[in-house]
């Protein structure tokens, strides 16, 4: 089981619609929302990393979602054995790598 903490941002005037759409998704629980900023915190539960990535893609394409990013990730158990990072994560890793100037 994989758990993810996801920050979702919408326009404040559309936040109620986004919260309703998020609550309708399987494996998603809306934990907190801030009407003034349009920020929504959700927890996602998925069976493996691929299901987790597919679910965040579904969130990103919901109407009125400006941004959705995973800010926390926890793998309780994943029965699959991976030889390497899935390609979707490899691309993210490159975008988030530490600049050479800051590496020791």
C-alpha positions in Angstrom: 0.0 0.0 0.0 1.2 3.5 -0.9 0.1 6.6 0.8 0.6 10.1 -0.7 0.0 13.6 0.7 -1.0 15.8 -2.2 -1.4 19.6 -2.3 -4.1 20.6 -4.7 -4.7 24.3 -5.7 -7.7 25.8 -7.3 -9.2 29.2 -7.7 -10.8 30.0 -4.3 -14.2 30.5 -6.0 -14.0 27.0 -7.5 -12.7 25.2 -4.5 -16.0 23.7 -3.4 -16.4 22.1 -6.9 -12.8 20.7 -6.8 -13.3 19.3 -3.3 -16.5 17.5 -4.4 -14.7 16.1 -7.5 -11.7 14.9 -5.3 -14.0 13.2 -2.8 -15.6 11.2 -5.6 -12.3 9.7 -6.6 -11.5 6.2 -5.3 -8.7 6.1 -2.8 -8.8 9.9 -2.1 -9.6 11.5 1.2 -9.9 15.3 1.5 -8.3 16.3 4.8 -8.2 20.0 4.8 -9.1 23.0 2.6 -8.5 26.7 2.8 -11.2 28.7 1.1 -9.1 31.9 1.1 -6.2 30.4 -0.9 -7.9 27.6 -2.7 -5.4 25.1 -1.2 -6.7 21.5 -0.5 -4.8 18.8 1.2 -5.7 15.2 0.2 -4.4 11.8 1.2 -4.3 9.2 -1.5 -4.1 5.4 -1.0 -3.0 3.2 -3.8 -1.9 -0.4 -4.2 1.5 0.3 -5.9 3.5 3.1 -7.4 1.9 2.9 -10.8 -1.6 3.2 -9.4 -0.4 6.1 -7.3 1.0 7.9 -10.4 -2.2 7.3 -12.4 -4.3 8.6 -9.6 -2.3 11.9 -9.3 -2.7 12.3 -13.1 -6.5 12.0 -12.7 -6.4 14.7 -10.0 -4.3 17.0 -12.3 -6.9 16.9 -15.1 -9.9 17.6 -12.9 -11.8 20.7 -13.9 -10.6 23.9 -12.1 -7.5 22.3 -10.7 -4.6 24.7 -11.2 -1.9 22.5 -9.6 -1.6 19.1 -7.9 1.7 17.9 -6.5 2.7 15.1 -4.3 4.4 16.5 -1.2 4.7 13.3 0.9 5.0 9.6 -0.1 5.0 6.5 2.0 5.3 2.9 0.9 4.0 0.4 3.5 4.5 -2.6 1.4 4.9 -3.1 -2.3 4.8 -6.7 -3.4 6.4 -5.9 -6.8 10.2 -5.9 -7.1 11.6 -3.1 -9.2 14.8 -3.3 -11.1 14.9 0.5 -11.5 12.8 3.5 -11.0 9.7 3.6 -13.2 10.3 6.0 -16.2 7.7 8.4 -14.8 9.8 8.9 -11.7 13.1 9.0 -13.5 11.9 12.2 -15.3 10.7 13.7 -12.1 14.0 12.9 -10.4 16.0 14.7 -13.1 13.8 17.8 -12.7 14.3 17.8 -8.9 18.0 17.0 -8.8 20.3 19.0 -6.6 22.3 21.5 -8.7 26.0 20.6 -9.0 27.0 23.9 -7.2 25.2 22.6 -4.1 26.5 19.1 -4.1 29.4 18.3 -1.8 
